[in-house]
Amino acid sequence: ERGSHGPFPHPICGAILVAKDGRILGKGRSNYNGHAIEFAFQEAGINATPLREWCVAWPSDAKFRKDIAESTLYVTLEPSNHRQGEEKPPITQLVEMAQIPRLVIGCQDPIAENASKGAGSLHAAGISVTMGVLQDECNHLIESYAELCNSKVHRMARNHFRIHGRPMGHLHCSVIDSDDAEAFARNGNSFGKNFGGQHLSYRDFGTYEIAPPPESIWAADTSDDDEFSSEIDDFFVMDFEEEDTQDSLGKNPMMPWYEQVDACVATFPKPGNGPVNDPTLQARLRGLKWLATQGKLLPAGVERILVMDANDLKDLPLKNDDPNLPPGVDVEEFWKADGRKPTRLLLRHGDNAMAVAVAKAAAKAAAAAAEASAKAKSALETGDAELAAEAALECQKAAMASNEFIQKEIQKTQDLKQRLIKLGAKVEVLKGSKPIDVMNHLGKRSGYHSVVWRAGCWGGRGVEAIQDGAFQRVSAHLAVDAIGGKFWQLMLAERALQSACGAEREIKVFAEADDINLEYCDREDADKDCNLVFDGKPVRHVRLDARVAVIDEIKRQEVRFAKTVPIKKFREEEAPWFV
């Protein structure tokens, strides 16, 4: 299920279409690219295309049509009656439009608010529906998915999508001393600072900012590409986060949400927004580098998305022989995305890029026309008809040249898009340029509920994105004073993150003891407790998974984080007679 071609983080499911006489017409299993029912129909010979609604076509064979009209569809998991954004209609609609008369379901949807709704909609459409056949065995198949989809974070994500129509955003970042940002780039690790003989706890909590996260998110070394398939199958055998525990997250210490979300987003910043004091193109391509190297170990069902300006398409490496490609990156494999969801490229200002080309051409044409007009005016005043005719021809040539320039600029962009599509990537134009616009697009287009965004920029832009509502959770890496207990380190980490996010009257950070992770080391010179010594002062690397809330200044309200404790035992008693 969580292997290199599995559907995870979506449920594993099987489907078999059986004729009246017991012949198997088609069978399928879900993977990263589709539902089991789609593949079963495809094998049977039913052609189904997901447009705004399902477009279903059958062969003209009369016997085949009779077999379908009398067939039974067996599925291990109840089909969903929810759309996946604009990309795919409900799978229940496909069953209905294929005119399957009878459906047998193993187990119902493990999400309480969705349970029996798919079966109910098919029953209402006149299909004979039976549910609960081999229920225990089918529940065992989706045990991991049931645990994941009912976790606290995923319940929050579904509720957020239901209210706002966009995914809940997880911002993965570091928090560094804003007075020493150069040290972050120089050291290249999550500490990102030179301590100068001072504890973090002694510092002014007004000097911190958001920065890109560490490049490595995995606990194990995964640099051997030859053993990729076996490594990924072995790696994703971790438990999920329970309601208030993080006992199992040490196996993936950098960021537990990467394998549990719908997509992971990285950016190709425009010039000037890249790493501090490093304006090179390779430095700006760190987001692509991460997606192409570390990101290939994500489950096949987690989409990799690169966000960039359309005007920078000319700088994007498409082949491995590109001189600007960072070392160790197989960018052709990245665009091809064999055995996993296709790589998606979101182009910011995509509509505006063409407008810029038109504006440049119009400006050139206007300048040429103005010059030709001045010559024509002078020629008319002097009575020189021949000169006036020449001026008119020059004006016509300028207009034709501007039109040719426009066509060339448009063709360049279209050619680059077509090359990416031929390589295997999905290319989409984004209306807007901010992270909130990306989230709205992913919610509307794909129906995504949860997305991880790797911070690619520094400081205020991340805070602005939080204020816009793009992110509801922040996973921040930072260094804290190793002297003192977990509560003290939590307080230091929370205050540093709050400082990086700005004033509490605008953004409030919520964190509790279970939200801090101390279980990993990213430096070889750390001791057994993952403590390091800088200038004689002990510090340690922590990750704080905090919730963030935007405070509404117009409608002030007290924001409180209520912790709930799950009920472990139930006791039945007879109620008094008067109840």
Number of C-alpha atoms within 10 A of each C-alpha: 22 24 21 24 20 22 25 26 21 24 24 23 22 22 24 24 24 20 19 13 9 10 11 15 21 20 22 22 20 23 26 24 15 15 21 24 27 23 23 23 24 16 16 20 15 20 16 18 15 16 11 12 16 19 13 16 13 14 11 8 8 9 10 16 15 12 17 23 16 15 23 23 24 22 25 27 26 26 28 21 20 16 17 18 19 16 14 19 20 18 23 23 21 23 22 17 15 20 17 20 18 19 21 21 22 21 25 23 21 19 14 11 8 14 16 19 19 21 25 14 17 21 16 11 12 13 18 15 17 14 19 16 15 12 16 11 13 20 20 12 19 21 14 21 22 17 15 21 21 16 16 13 19 17 14 16 22 19 15 18 17 12 9 13 20 29 33 28 24 25 25 27 26 29 30 29 28 19 11 15 20 18 19 23 18 13 12 14 20 27 25 25 22 17 20 10 10 15 19 21 18 9 13 11 16 15 14 24 25 28 31 27 26 19 17 18 17 16 15 12 8 17 11 8 9 9 10 15 14 11 18 19 17 12 20 19 12 15 14 21 18 15 15 16 12 16 14 14 18 16 18 20 20 27 22 21 20 22 23 23 27 24 23 22 25 23 24 24 21 15 12 13 15 23 22 17 12 14 14 13 18 17 18 23 22 22 24 26 24 17 25 22 20 15 22 20 23 25 29 27 28 26 23 26 22 18 22 22 20 22 18 15 15 11 13 16 17 19 14 16 11 12 10 15 22 19 10 11 16 17 22 16 16 23 22 18 20 13 14 22 23 22 22 21 24 24 24 23 19 20 14 15 19 17 14 15 18 19 14 15 22 18 13 17 21 16 14 20 20 13 14 21 17 13 18 23 14 15 18 14 10 11 11 12 13 11 17 22 15 15 22 16 13 19 22 16 15 21 19 13 16 22 15 13 18 20 14 13 16 16 12 13 17 12 11 15 19 15 12 19 17 12 17 19 21 18 16 15 15 23 17 17 16 15 22 21 18 22 24 21 23 24 23 17 15 18 22 24 26 26 27 27 22 24 22 25 21 22 18 15 16 24 18 16 16 23 20 14 17 25 27 21 21 24 26 29 30 26 26 23 22 22 15 8 9 15 12 15 24 23 17 20 26 22 18 29 26 23 21 25 26 19 11 13 11 13 19 18 21 17 18 17 14 16 19 23 22 19 17 21 20 18 13 8 11 16 12 9 12 19 22 22 14 14 12 12 17 15 22 23 24 25 27 24 24 22 18 20 19 18 17 12 9 6 6 9 9 5 11 9 10 6 9 8 8 8 6 5 5 6 4 5 6 5 7 6 5 4 4
